[in-house]
């Protein structure tokens, strides 16, 4: 997780919070959070990086639409990040 960008970590959180989201659903969530446009040239290469790192799995819903889910490793990495953050931030 330490080698991910903040944007890539945000992608993991969004994917974890949605049920098999497709790229545009992830994009919409991030745009709501960032309050600015997230372009395709930023989104999809970062999703592919997370797939390559074994944190996210990409599936095909139909010929034009992929969906994304966290792998077990991705879930463990998010849990470890949350544990680390909780040392410094209390709710």
DSSP file (Angstrom, degrees, kcal/mol; ACC not computed):
  #  RESIDUE AA STRUCTURE BP1 BP2  ACC     N-H-->O    O-->H-N    N-H-->O    O-->H-N    TCO  KAPPA ALPHA  PHI   PSI    X-CA   Y-CA   Z-CA
    1    1 A X    >         0   0    0      0, 0.0     3,-1.8     0, 0.0     8,-0.1   0.000 360.0 360.0 360.0 -29.1    0.0    0.0    0.0
    2    2 A X  T 3   +     0   0    0      1,-0.3     0, 0.0     0, 0.0     0, 0.0   0.730 360.0  55.1 -64.1 -21.0    2.9    2.3    0.7
    3    3 A X  T 3  S+     0   0    0      2,-0.0    -1,-0.3     0, 0.0     2,-0.2   0.350  89.3  99.0 -95.0   6.8    3.8    2.4   -3.0
    4    4 A X  S <  S-     0   0    0     -3,-1.8     2,-0.1     1,-0.1    46,-0.0  -0.626  72.6-121.6 -91.4 151.6    0.3    3.6   -4.1
    5    5 A X     >  -     0   0    0     -2,-0.2     4,-2.1     1,-0.1     5,-0.2  -0.411  30.7-107.0 -78.1 165.7   -0.6    7.1   -4.9
    6    6 A X  H  > S+     0   0    0      1,-0.2     4,-2.4     2,-0.2     5,-0.2   0.880 122.5  54.7 -60.0 -38.1   -3.4    8.8   -3.0
    7    7 A X  H  > S+     0   0    0      1,-0.2     4,-2.1     2,-0.2    -1,-0.2   0.908 107.0  49.8 -62.9 -42.4   -5.6    8.5   -6.1
    8    8 A X  H  > S+     0   0    0      2,-0.2     4,-1.9     1,-0.2    -1,-0.2   0.885 109.9  50.8 -65.6 -38.0   -5.0    4.8   -6.2
    9    9 A X  H  X S+     0   0    0     -4,-2.1     4,-2.2     2,-0.2    -1,-0.2   0.913 108.7  52.1 -64.0 -41.0   -5.9    4.4   -2.5
   10   10 A X  H  X S+     0   0    0     -4,-2.4     4,-2.5     1,-0.2    -2,-0.2   0.892 105.9  54.9 -62.0 -38.2   -9.1    6.3   -3.2
   11   11 A X  H  X S+     0   0    0     -4,-2.1     4,-2.7     1,-0.2     5,-0.2   0.920 106.8  51.0 -59.2 -43.4   -9.9    3.9   -6.0
   12   12 A X  H  X S+     0   0    0     -4,-1.9     4,-2.4     1,-0.2    -2,-0.2   0.926 110.1  48.9 -60.7 -44.9   -9.5    1.0   -3.6
   13   13 A X  H  X S+     0   0    0     -4,-2.2     4,-1.5     2,-0.2    -1,-0.2   0.916 112.7  47.5 -62.2 -43.0  -11.9    2.6   -1.1
   14   14 A X  H  X S+     0   0    0     -4,-2.5     4,-0.8     2,-0.2     3,-0.2   0.933 112.4  48.6 -65.2 -44.9  -14.5    3.3   -3.7
   15   15 A X  H >< S+     0   0    0     -4,-2.7     3,-0.7     1,-0.2     6,-0.3   0.897 110.8  51.8 -61.5 -39.6  -14.3   -0.2   -5.2
   16   16 A X  H 3< S+     0   0    0     -4,-2.4    -1,-0.2     1,-0.2    -2,-0.2   0.825 109.8  50.1 -64.8 -31.0  -14.6   -1.6   -1.6
   17   17 A X  H 3< S+     0   0    0     -4,-1.5     2,-0.3    -3,-0.2    -1,-0.2   0.549 106.1  61.6 -88.5  -7.7  -17.7    0.5   -1.0
   18   18 A X  S << S-     0   0    0     -4,-0.8     2,-0.9    -3,-0.7     3,-0.2  -0.814  86.7-110.4-118.3 159.5  -19.6   -0.4   -4.1
   19   19 A X  S    S-     0   0    0     -2,-0.3    50,-0.1     1,-0.2    -3,-0.1  -0.782  88.0 -39.9 -93.0 102.7  -20.9   -3.8   -5.5
   20   20 A X  S    S-     0   0    0     -2,-0.9    -1,-0.2    -5,-0.3    49,-0.2   0.925  84.4-159.1  46.1  59.7  -18.9   -4.7   -8.5
   21   21 A X  E     -A   68   0A   0     47,-0.5    47,-2.1    -6,-0.3     2,-0.2  -0.340   7.8-134.9 -70.6 148.3  -18.7   -1.1   -9.8
   22   22 A X  E >>  -A   67   0A   0     45,-0.2     4,-2.0     1,-0.1     3,-0.5  -0.510  35.9 -93.7 -90.7 169.7  -18.0   -0.4  -13.5
   23   23 A X  H 3> S+     0   0    0     43,-0.6     4,-2.7     1,-0.2     5,-0.1   0.861 123.2  51.1 -55.3 -43.1  -15.5    2.3  -14.4
   24   24 A X  H 3> S+     0   0    0      1,-0.2     4,-2.5     2,-0.2    -1,-0.2   0.842 108.3  52.4 -68.2 -32.1  -18.1    5.1  -14.9
   25   25 A X  H <> S+     0   0    0     -3,-0.5     4,-2.1     2,-0.2    -1,-0.2   0.901 111.6  46.8 -67.7 -39.7  -19.6    4.4  -11.4
   26   26 A X  H  X S+     0   0    0     -4,-2.0     4,-2.4     2,-0.2    -2,-0.2   0.930 112.2  51.0 -64.4 -45.1  -16.2    4.6   -9.9
   27   27 A X  H  X S+     0   0    0     -4,-2.7     4,-2.6     1,-0.2    -2,-0.2   0.914 109.3  50.6 -57.5 -46.2  -15.5    7.8  -11.9
   28   28 A X  H  X S+     0   0    0     -4,-2.5     4,-2.0     1,-0.2    -1,-0.2   0.910 110.2  49.4 -61.0 -44.0  -18.8    9.3  -10.7
   29   29 A X  H  X S+     0   0    0     -4,-2.1     4,-1.8     1,-0.2    -1,-0.2   0.930 113.2  46.2 -61.4 -45.7  -18.0    8.6   -7.0
   30   30 A X  H  X S+     0   0    0     -4,-2.4     4,-3.5     1,-0.2     5,-0.3   0.889 109.7  53.6 -66.7 -39.0  -14.6   10.1   -7.3
   31   31 A X  H  X>S+     0   0    0     -4,-2.6     4,-1.7     1,-0.2     5,-0.7   0.874 108.3  51.2 -63.7 -35.8  -15.9   13.2   -9.1
   32   32 A X  H  <5S+     0   0    0     -4,-2.0    -1,-0.2    -5,-0.2    -2,-0.2   0.894 115.3  42.2 -65.2 -39.3  -18.4   13.7   -6.3
   33   33 A X  H  <5S+     0   0    0     -4,-1.8    -2,-0.2     1,-0.2    -1,-0.2   0.933 121.8  38.2 -72.4 -47.5  -15.6   13.4   -3.7
   34   34 A X  H  <5S-     0   0    0     -4,-3.5    -2,-0.2     2,-0.2    -3,-0.2   0.680  96.3-138.8 -77.7 -17.8  -13.0   15.5   -5.6
   35   35 A X  T  <5S+     0   0    0     -4,-1.7     2,-0.3    -5,-0.3    -3,-0.2   0.844  74.2  81.3  57.0  35.6  -15.7   18.0   -6.8
   36   36 A X  S   <S-     0   0    0     -5,-0.7    -1,-0.2    -6,-0.2    -2,-0.2  -0.970  90.7 -76.7-158.0 166.8  -13.9   18.0  -10.2
   37   37 A X        -     0   0    0     -2,-0.3     2,-0.6    -3,-0.1    -9,-0.1  -0.422  30.3-155.6 -72.7 139.5  -13.7   15.9  -13.3
   38   38 A X        -     0   0    0     -2,-0.1     2,-0.1   -11,-0.1    -7,-0.1  -0.970  21.5-142.9-110.2 115.4  -11.7   12.7  -13.3
   39   39 A X    >>  -     0   0    0     -2,-0.6     4,-2.3     1,-0.1     3,-1.5  -0.427  17.5-118.0 -84.5 157.9  -10.7   12.0  -16.9
   40   40 A X  H 3> S+     0   0    0      1,-0.3     4,-1.9     2,-0.2     5,-0.5   0.833 111.7  64.1 -59.5 -35.0  -10.6    8.5  -18.5
   41   41 A X  H 34 S+     0   0    0      1,-0.2    -1,-0.3     2,-0.2     4,-0.2   0.679 111.5  36.6 -66.6 -17.4   -6.8    8.9  -19.1
   42   42 A X  H <> S+     0   0    0     -3,-1.5     4,-1.2     3,-0.1    -2,-0.2   0.799 117.6  50.0 -95.7 -42.2   -6.3    9.1  -15.4
   43   43 A X  H  X S+     0   0    0     -4,-2.3     4,-2.2     1,-0.2     5,-0.2   0.967 110.0  42.5 -65.5 -58.0   -8.9    6.6  -14.2
   44   44 A X  H  X S+     0   0    0     -4,-1.9     4,-2.6     1,-0.2     5,-0.2   0.863 111.2  51.9 -69.6 -38.6   -8.3    3.5  -16.4
   45   45 A X  H  > S+     0   0    0     -5,-0.5     4,-1.9     1,-0.2    -1,-0.2   0.892 112.6  48.6 -62.3 -35.0   -4.5    3.4  -16.3
   46   46 A X  H  X S+     0   0    0     -4,-1.2     4,-1.9     2,-0.2    -2,-0.2   0.878 110.1  50.4 -71.8 -36.9   -4.7    3.6  -12.5
   47   47 A X  H  X S+     0   0    0     -4,-2.2     4,-1.9     2,-0.2    -2,-0.2   0.920 110.2  51.0 -62.5 -42.8   -7.3    0.8  -12.3
   48   48 A X  H  X S+     0   0    0     -4,-2.6     4,-2.7     1,-0.2    -2,-0.2   0.881 107.0  53.8 -62.6 -37.6   -5.0   -1.3  -14.5
   49   49 A X  H  X S+     0   0    0     -4,-1.9     4,-2.0     1,-0.2    -1,-0.2   0.914 107.6  50.2 -61.9 -42.5   -2.1   -0.7  -12.2
   50   50 A X  H  <>S+     0   0    0     -4,-1.9     5,-2.3     2,-0.2     6,-1.3   0.859 111.0  49.5 -65.3 -34.6   -4.2   -1.9   -9.2
   51   51 A X  H ><5S+     0   0    0     -4,-1.9     3,-1.4     4,-0.2    -2,-0.2   0.934 110.3  50.3 -66.2 -46.2   -5.1   -5.0  -11.3
   52   52 A X  H 3<5S+     0   0    0     -4,-2.7    -2,-0.2     1,-0.3    -1,-0.2   0.841 108.1  53.4 -61.1 -34.1   -1.4   -5.6  -12.1
   53   53 A X  T 3<5S-     0   0    0     -4,-2.0    -1,-0.3    -5,-0.2    -2,-0.2   0.528 115.5-116.7 -79.9  -5.6   -0.5   -5.2   -8.4
   54   54 A X  T < 5S+     0   0    0     -3,-1.4    20,-0.4    -4,-0.3    19,-0.3   0.684  87.5 110.2  80.4  17.7   -3.0   -7.9   -7.5
   55   55 A X  S   <S+     0   0    0     -5,-2.3    16,-2.1     1,-0.2     2,-0.3   0.706  78.1  33.9 -94.4 -24.3   -5.2   -5.6   -5.4
   56   56 A X  E     -B   70   0A   0     -6,-1.3     2,-0.4    14,-0.3    -2,-0.3  -0.968  68.1-146.3-133.7 145.0   -8.2   -5.4   -7.8
   57   57 A X  E     -B   69   0A   0     12,-3.3    12,-2.1    -2,-0.3     2,-0.5  -0.936  12.7-148.4-111.7 136.9   -9.7   -8.0  -10.1
   58   58 A X  E     +B   68   0A   0     -2,-0.4     2,-0.3    10,-0.2    10,-0.2  -0.908  18.5 179.6-107.3 128.3  -11.3   -6.9  -13.4
   59   59 A X  E     -B   67   0A   0      8,-2.9     8,-2.4    -2,-0.5     2,-0.6  -0.758  27.4-116.7-118.9 169.3  -14.2   -8.8  -14.8
   60   60 A X  E     +B   66   0A   0     -2,-0.3     6,-0.3     6,-0.3     3,-0.1  -0.933  22.7 179.2-113.7 118.7  -16.3   -8.4  -17.9
   61   61 A X  S    S-     0   0    0      4,-2.6     2,-0.3    -2,-0.6     5,-0.2   0.896  75.5 -25.3 -80.2 -44.4  -20.0   -7.6  -17.5
   62   62 A X  S    S-     0   0    0      3,-1.5     3,-0.3     0, 0.0    -1,-0.3  -0.836  87.7 -69.4-151.8-170.8  -20.6   -7.4  -21.2
   63   63 A X  S    S+     0   0    0     -2,-0.3     3,-0.1     1,-0.2    -3,-0.0   0.740 131.9  28.7 -63.1 -22.9  -18.6   -6.7  -24.4
   64   64 A X  S    S+     0   0    0      1,-0.1     2,-0.5     2,-0.0    -1,-0.2   0.546 110.5  70.7-113.3 -10.9  -18.2   -3.0  -23.5
   65   65 A X        -     0   0    0     -3,-0.3    -4,-2.6   -43,-0.0    -3,-1.5  -0.937  52.4-171.7-124.1 124.3  -18.3   -2.9  -19.7
   66   66 A X  E     - B   0  60A   0     -2,-0.5   -43,-0.6    -6,-0.3     2,-0.3  -0.746   9.8-154.6-101.0 155.1  -15.8   -4.1  -17.1
   67   67 A X  E     -AB  22  59A   0     -8,-2.4    -8,-2.9    -2,-0.3     2,-0.4  -0.899   6.8-142.9-125.9 162.5  -16.4   -4.3  -13.4
   68   68 A X  E     +AB  21  58A   0    -47,-2.1   -47,-0.5    -2,-0.3     2,-0.3  -0.960  17.4 174.0-130.3 140.3  -13.9   -4.2  -10.5
   69   69 A X  E     - B   0  57A   0    -12,-2.1   -12,-3.3    -2,-0.4     2,-0.2  -0.975  35.3-105.3-138.9 153.8  -13.7   -6.0   -7.2
   70   70 A X  E     - B   0  56A   0     -2,-0.3   -14,-0.3   -14,-0.2     2,-0.1  -0.551  31.1-135.6 -75.1 143.1  -11.1   -6.0   -4.5
   71   71 A X     >  -     0   0    0    -16,-2.1     4,-2.4    -2,-0.2     5,-0.2  -0.400  33.0 -99.1 -82.8 172.6   -9.0   -9.2   -4.2
   72   72 A X  H  > S+     0   0    0      1,-0.2     4,-2.6     2,-0.2     5,-0.2   0.904 128.9  52.4 -59.7 -39.3   -8.3  -10.7   -0.8
   73   73 A X  H  > S+     0   0    0    -19,-0.3     4,-2.6     1,-0.2    -1,-0.2   0.915 107.4  51.4 -62.2 -42.1   -4.9   -8.9   -0.9
   74   74 A X  H  > S+     0   0    0    -20,-0.4     4,-2.2     2,-0.2    -2,-0.2   0.904 110.2  49.3 -60.5 -42.1   -6.7   -5.6   -1.7
   75   75 A X  H  X S+     0   0    0     -4,-2.4     4,-2.4     2,-0.2    -2,-0.2   0.921 111.7  48.7 -63.0 -44.2   -9.0   -6.1    1.3
   76   76 A X  H  X S+     0   0    0     -4,-2.6     4,-2.6     1,-0.2    -2,-0.2   0.899 110.3  51.5 -63.1 -40.3   -6.0   -6.9    3.6
   77   77 A X  H  X S+     0   0    0     -4,-2.6     4,-2.2     2,-0.2    -1,-0.2   0.906 110.5  48.3 -64.5 -40.9   -4.1   -3.9    2.4
   78   78 A X  H  X S+     0   0    0     -4,-2.2     4,-2.6     2,-0.2    -2,-0.2   0.917 111.7  49.8 -64.8 -42.5   -7.1   -1.6    3.1
   79   79 A X  H  X S+     0   0    0     -4,-2.4     4,-2.4     1,-0.2    -2,-0.2   0.917 110.9  49.4 -62.0 -43.0   -7.6   -3.1    6.5
   80   80 A X  H  X S+     0   0    0     -4,-2.6     4,-2.4     2,-0.2    -1,-0.2   0.895 110.9  50.4 -63.1 -39.8   -3.9   -2.5    7.3
   81   81 A X  H  X S+     0   0    0     -4,-2.2     4,-2.9     2,-0.2    -2,-0.2   0.921 110.4  49.1 -63.9 -43.7   -4.1    1.1    6.1
   82   82 A X  H  X S+     0   0    0     -4,-2.6     4,-2.2     2,-0.2    -2,-0.2   0.895 111.0  50.3 -64.2 -39.6   -7.2    1.7    8.3
   83   83 A X  H  X S+     0   0    0     -4,-2.4     4,-0.7     2,-0.2    -1,-0.2   0.923 112.1  47.7 -61.9 -44.5   -5.3    0.2   11.3
   84   84 A X  H >< S+     0   0    0     -4,-2.4     3,-1.1     1,-0.2     4,-0.4   0.928 112.3  48.9 -62.8 -45.9   -2.3    2.4   10.6
   85   85 A X  H >X S+     0   0    0     -4,-2.9     4,-2.2     1,-0.2     3,-1.8   0.867 102.2  62.9 -61.9 -36.7   -4.6    5.5   10.2
   86   86 A X  H 3< S+     0   0    0     -4,-2.2    -1,-0.2     1,-0.3    -2,-0.2   0.696  91.7  66.2 -67.1 -17.0   -6.4    4.8   13.4
   87   87 A X  T << S+     0   0    0     -3,-1.1    -1,-0.3    -4,-0.7    -2,-0.2   0.775 116.2  26.8 -67.2 -25.5   -3.1    5.2   15.3
   88   88 A X  T <4 S+     0   0    0     -3,-1.8     2,-0.5    -4,-0.4    -2,-0.2   0.667 121.9  47.9-112.6 -24.7   -3.2    8.8   14.4
   89   89 A X     <  -     0   0    0     -4,-2.2     2,-0.4     2,-0.0    -1,-0.2  -0.981  61.6-165.3-126.2 126.8   -6.8    9.7   13.9
   90   90 A X              0   0    0     -2,-0.5    -3,-0.0    -3,-0.1    -4,-0.0  -0.902 360.0 360.0-110.9 142.3   -9.6    8.9   16.3
   91   91 A X              0   0    0     -2,-0.4    -1,-0.1    -5,-0.1    -5,-0.0   0.455 360.0 360.0 -83.8 360.0  -13.3    9.1   15.3
